[in-house]
């Protein structure tokens, strides 16, 4: 067995109603002054008010930053950081979807003033120290609460990542009740996103692909393959919501250590140029990357297929791998997601630009089980169009 590293969030607190304990947890482990990072959409749900009540009732003084945008630009990260510095907070809480959690991670990293954002981009360049950090996800998708990754939009459309165990939070608090209000389309897109994390982690060509990540990935697929449609079509089903949130976290732990590949690499330019949400970008491109990969590397997809879709267990080898590709495509369709790039008003003559930009995602492309050149990327986009 090859050497590998495995890092994850040190403390994971899971269970319905745990948001009510947020203030006690913060005060007991971090201090009495907090920056709460969230987004405008969360303000309308009542979850922010419940969080503020839990914090204030425990005697924690809260500074609220609620300006996070999807695909957050650098300016948002720097604004949150300035607020943390000005308020002299003891720690930071990120509350919301992946964008809010990513901003919270970087604000915690930058607030001590020992490094700049431009120097932290890339793998292993963030040095710390950072402020103490608690992350509270409200979607079952990104797994950001257990990943050492934060994605930022730089310039007009390009995305860059900070990748370092330094930005793993101290505590992840997962309360399935916070996902009950998610609309069906968001539930579907974030759910497919989480399944992509598990799939790409299991099949990753990264040297750090390891048995822990693979076990986590298959457990995640088992949970989410059975729960996603129920969560989409009956959003009040607490068991389905719990399984999706737990599955998303397990997938996050998997890809945090066995990194994702071409699906994400080709999804990023779609989100960057056309502001398609990240989960939907992944869902749009997933079937076509899987079909491309299984032609030369069917084994990992054949191995994981029965975990997500138990009825595929009697198939073997290439046939099972191909059936897995089609089952994922069918699942996306049944969950009501758009199926083609043209449905997102992406012009066909823009596809070469997407393919060119995808080639900049070398950090991800090197992990794909099949090499992807620019002509390959264009062919995948054309198939998805």
C-alpha positions in Angstrom: 0.0 0.0 0.0 1.3 3.5 -0.9 1.9 6.1 1.7 -1.0 8.6 2.2 -2.1 11.4 4.4 -5.7 11.8 5.7 -6.9 15.0 7.5 -10.3 16.0 8.5 -12.2 18.3 10.9 -11.3 17.4 14.5 -14.8 17.6 16.0 -18.0 16.8 14.2 -21.3 17.5 16.0 -24.3 15.9 14.3 -28.0 15.9 15.1 -31.4 17.5 14.8 -31.7 20.6 17.0 -28.0 21.2 17.5 -28.1 24.7 16.3 -29.6 25.7 19.6 -26.3 24.7 21.3 -24.2 27.0 19.0 -23.7 29.7 21.6 -22.7 27.3 24.4 -20.3 25.5 22.1 -18.7 28.7 20.9 -18.3 30.2 24.4 -16.9 26.9 25.9 -14.4 26.4 23.1 -13.5 29.8 21.6 -14.6 32.9 23.5 -17.2 35.6 23.7 -16.8 37.7 20.5 -17.7 36.1 17.1 -18.0 37.1 13.5 -21.0 35.3 11.9 -20.5 34.9 8.2 -23.6 34.2 6.1 -25.5 35.4 3.0 -28.6 37.5 2.3 -30.8 34.5 1.4 -30.1 33.0 4.8 -31.5 36.1 6.5 -34.9 35.3 5.1 -35.0 31.8 6.4 -35.0 32.5 10.1 -32.0 30.4 10.7 -29.7 33.4 11.2 -32.1 34.8 13.8 -32.1 31.4 15.6 -28.3 31.4 15.5 -28.1 35.0 16.8 -30.5 34.0 19.7 -28.4 31.0 20.6 -25.2 33.0 20.6 -26.5 36.0 22.5 -28.3 33.9 25.1 -24.9 32.3 25.9 -23.4 35.8 26.3 -21.5 35.8 23.0 -21.2 39.2 21.3 -22.0 38.9 17.6 -20.8 40.9 14.6 -22.8 39.9 11.5 -21.4 39.7 8.0 -24.3 38.8 5.6 -23.0 39.9 2.2 -21.6 36.6 0.9 -22.4 36.1 -2.8 -22.4 32.8 -4.8 -19.0 32.2 -6.2 -17.6 34.8 -3.8 -15.1 37.3 -5.3 -12.0 38.3 -3.5 -13.5 41.6 -2.4 -16.1 39.8 -0.3 -13.4 37.7 1.5 -11.4 40.9 2.2 -14.5 42.7 3.5 -15.3 39.9 5.9 -11.7 39.8 7.0 -11.7 43.6 7.7 -14.9 43.2 9.8 -13.3 40.4 11.8 -10.2 42.6 12.5 -12.2 45.7 13.3 -14.4 43.8 15.8 -11.4 42.0 17.4 -13.3 38.7 17.4 -12.2 35.6 19.1 -13.3 33.3 16.3 -15.5 33.0 13.3 -18.7 31.0 12.5 -19.7 30.2 8.9 -23.4 29.5 8.4 -24.9 28.6 5.0 -24.0 27.0 1.8 -20.5 26.4 0.4 -19.9 30.0 -0.4 -20.5 31.3 3.1 -18.4 28.5 4.6 -15.5 29.2 2.1 -15.5 32.9 3.0 -15.5 32.1 6.7 -12.5 29.8 6.2 -10.5 32.5 4.5 -11.5 35.3 6.9 -10.3 33.1 9.7 -7.0 32.6 7.9 -6.4 36.2 7.0 -7.7 38.0 10.1 -4.5 37.4 12.1 -2.7 39.5 9.5 0.2 37.1 8.9 -0.4 36.5 5.2 -2.2 37.8 2.2 -4.8 36.1 0.1 -2.7 36.2 -3.1 0.0 34.2 -1.3 -2.4 31.6 0.0 -3.7 30.4 -3.4 -2.6 26.9 -4.4 -1.9 23.7 -2.6 -0.2 24.0 0.8 0.6 27.7 0.6 -1.6 28.9 3.4 0.6 29.0 6.5 -1.6 30.3 9.4 -2.1 30.7 12.2 -5.9 31.3 11.8 -8.7 32.3 14.1 -10.8 29.5 15.7 -13.5 28.4 13.3 -16.9 26.7 13.4 -18.8 25.8 10.2 -22.5 25.1 10.1 -23.7 23.9 6.7 -27.3 24.5 5.6 -27.2 22.5 2.4 -26.2 18.9 1.8 -23.8 19.4 -1.0 -20.4 21.0 -0.8 -19.0 19.2 2.3 -17.0 22.4 2.9 -17.3 21.8 6.6 -14.8 19.0 6.4 -12.6 20.1 3.5 -9.3 22.0 3.4 -10.4 23.9 0.3 -11.9 27.4 -0.3 -12.7 28.6 -3.8 -12.6 32.2 -4.8 -13.6 34.0 -8.0 -10.6 36.1 -9.2 -11.1 38.7 -11.9 -14.2 38.4 -14.1 -14.6 34.6 -14.2 -11.6 32.5 -13.2 -11.7 30.6 -10.0 -8.7 29.9 -7.7 -8.5 27.7 -4.6 -6.8 27.8 -1.3 -6.0 24.3 -0.3 -4.4 23.6 3.1 -5.2 21.6 6.2 -4.8 25.0 8.0 -8.3 26.0 6.9 -10.1 22.8 8.2 -12.4 24.1 10.9 -12.1 23.2 14.5 -15.8 22.1 14.7 -18.4 21.2 12.1 -21.9 21.4 13.4 -24.5 19.5 11.3 -28.1 20.0 12.0 -30.4 18.3 9.5 -33.3 20.5 10.5 -31.5 23.4 8.8 -31.9 21.7 5.4 -35.7 21.2 5.6 -36.5 24.4 3.9 -34.3 23.9 0.9 -36.3 24.1 -2.4 -36.4 21.0 -4.6 -34.1 22.3 -7.3 -31.4 23.4 -4.8 -31.7 20.1 -3.0 -31.2 18.2 -6.2 -28.3 20.3 -7.5 -26.4 20.2 -4.2 -27.2 16.5 -3.8 -25.8 15.6 -7.2 -22.8 17.8 -6.3 -22.1 15.7 -3.2 -22.4 12.5 -5.1 -19.9 13.9 -7.6 -17.5 14.5 -4.7 -17.8 10.8 -3.7 -17.5 9.5 -7.3 -14.4 11.6 -8.2 -12.8 10.9 -4.8 -13.2 7.1 -5.4 -11.9 7.2 -9.0 -9.2 9.9 -8.4 -5.9 9.3 -10.0 -4.2 11.4 -7.3 -1.3 9.6 -5.5 -3.1 10.3 -2.2 -6.1 8.2 -3.2 -6.5 6.0 -0.2 -8.6 3.3 1.4 -10.2 5.6 4.0 -11.4 8.0 1.3 -12.7 5.1 -0.8 -14.7 3.7 2.1 -16.1 7.1 2.9 -17.0 7.6 -0.7 -19.0 4.3 -1.0 -20.7 5.0 2.3 -21.7 8.4 1.0 -23.0 7.0 -2.2 -25.0 4.3 -0.3 -26.7 7.0 1.8 -27.3 9.6 -0.9 -28.3 7.2 -3.7 -31.2 6.0 -1.5 -32.2 9.4 -0.1 -31.8 12.0 -2.8 -35.1 11.6 -4.6 -37.0 11.5 -1.3 -35.3 14.7 -0.1 -36.1 16.4 -3.4 -39.7 15.4 -3.7 -40.6 15.3 0.1 -38.4 18.0 1.6 -39.9 17.5 5.1 -38.6 13.9 5.4 -36.1 14.3 8.2 -34.5 10.9 7.7 -33.8 11.6 4.0 -32.5 15.1 4.9 -30.3 13.5 7.6 -28.9 10.9 5.3 -28.1 13.5 2.7 -26.3 15.8 5.1 -24.3 12.9 6.5 -23.6 11.6 3.1 -22.4 15.0 1.9 -20.1 15.2 4.9 -18.6 11.8 4.2 -18.1 12.7 0.6 -16.4 15.9 1.7 -14.0 13.9 3.9 -13.3 11.6 0.9 -12.5 14.2 -1.7 -10.6 16.4 0.9 -8.0 13.7 0.8 -8.4 12.1 -2.6 -9.1 15.1 -4.7 -11.7 15.7 -7.4 -10.9 15.8 -11.1 -12.3 16.6 -14.6 -16.0 17.0 -13.6 -15.1 19.9 -11.4 -12.4 21.2 -13.8 -15.0 21.5 -16.6 -17.7 22.8 -14.3 -15.8 25.8 -13.0 -15.7 27.7 -16.3 -19.5 27.2 -16.7 -20.0 28.8 -13.3 -17.4 31.5 -13.8 -18.8 32.8 -17.2 -22.5 32.1 -16.8 -23.0 32.2 -13.1 -24.6 28.7 -13.1 -24.6 27.4 -9.5 -21.7 25.1 -8.8 -23.8 22.0 -8.0 -25.8 22.4 -11.2 -22.6 23.0 -13.2 -21.3 19.7 -11.9 -24.6 17.9 -12.6 -24.7 19.2 -16.2 -21.2 17.9 -17.1 -21.1 14.7 -15.0 -22.6 12.2 -17.3 -20.4 13.2 -20.2 -17.2 13.1 -18.2 -18.2 9.7 -16.8 -18.8 8.3 -20.3 -15.5 9.7 -21.4 -13.7 8.1 -18.4 -15.3 4.7 -18.5 -14.2 4.0 -22.0 -10.6 3.5 -20.8 -11.0 3.2 -17.0 -14.2 1.4 -16.1 -13.1 -0.4 -13.0 -13.6 2.3 -10.3 -17.1 3.1 -11.6 -18.0 -0.5 -11.8 -16.9 -1.0 -8.2 -18.9 1.9 -6.8 -22.0 1.5 -8.9 -23.9 -0.9 -6.6 -23.5 1.3 -3.6 -25.5 4.1 -5.2 -27.7 1.8 -7.3 -28.1 -1.7 -5.8 -30.0 -3.0 -8.8 -26.7 -2.8 -10.8 -25.1 -5.5 -8.7 -25.7 -8.3 -11.2 -23.9 -6.5 -14.0 -20.2 -6.8 -14.4 -17.2 -4.8 -15.6 -17.7 -2.4 -18.5 -21.4 -3.0 -18.7 -21.8 -2.1 -15.0 -19.6 1.0 -15.4 -21.7 2.2 -18.4 -24.9 1.5 -16.5 -23.7 3.6 -13.6 -23.1 6.5 -16.0 -26.7 6.3 -17.3 -28.1 5.8 -13.8 -26.5 9.0 -12.6 -27.9 10.9 -15.7 -31.3 9.4 -15.1 -31.2 10.4 -11.4 -30.4 14.0 -12.3 -33.3 14.1 -14.7 -35.7 12.5 -12.2 -34.7 15.2 -9.7 -35.8 17.9 -12.1 -32.4 19.4 -13.1 -31.6 20.8 -16.5 -29.8 18.4 -18.7 -28.0 20.4 -21.4 -25.8 23.5 -21.6 -28.2 25.1 -24.1 -30.9 25.0 -21.5 -28.7 27.4 -19.5 -28.5 29.7 -22.5 -24.8 28.9 -23.1 -24.1 29.6 -26.8 -22.5 26.8 -28.8 -19.9 29.1 -30.2 -18.7 29.7 -26.6 -17.8 26.1 -26.0 -14.2 26.5 -27.3 -13.6 29.2 -24.7 -14.9 26.9 -22.0 -12.6 24.2 -23.2 -9.6 26.6 -23.2 -10.4 27.8 -19.7 -10.8 24.3 -18.3 -7.2 23.6 -19.2 -6.2 26.2 -16.5 -7.6 23.8 -13.9 -4.4 21.7 -13.8 -4.7 21.1 -10.1 -7.9 19.1 -10.8 -7.2 17.6 -14.3 -4.1 15.7 -13.1 -6.4 13.6 -10.9 -8.7 12.4 -13.7 -8.3 8.7 -14.4 -8.1 9.5 -18.1 -6.0 12.3 -19.5 -8.1 15.3 -20.7 -6.7 17.5 -23.4 -8.4 20.7 -24.8 -9.9 18.8 -27.7 -11.3 16.2 -25.3 -12.8 19.0 -23.2 -14.4 20.5 -26.2 -15.9 17.2 -27.2 -17.3 16.8 -23.7 -18.9 20.2 -23.8 -20.3 19.6 -27.3 -21.9 16.4 -26.0 -23.3 18.2 -23.1 -24.7 21.1 -25.2 
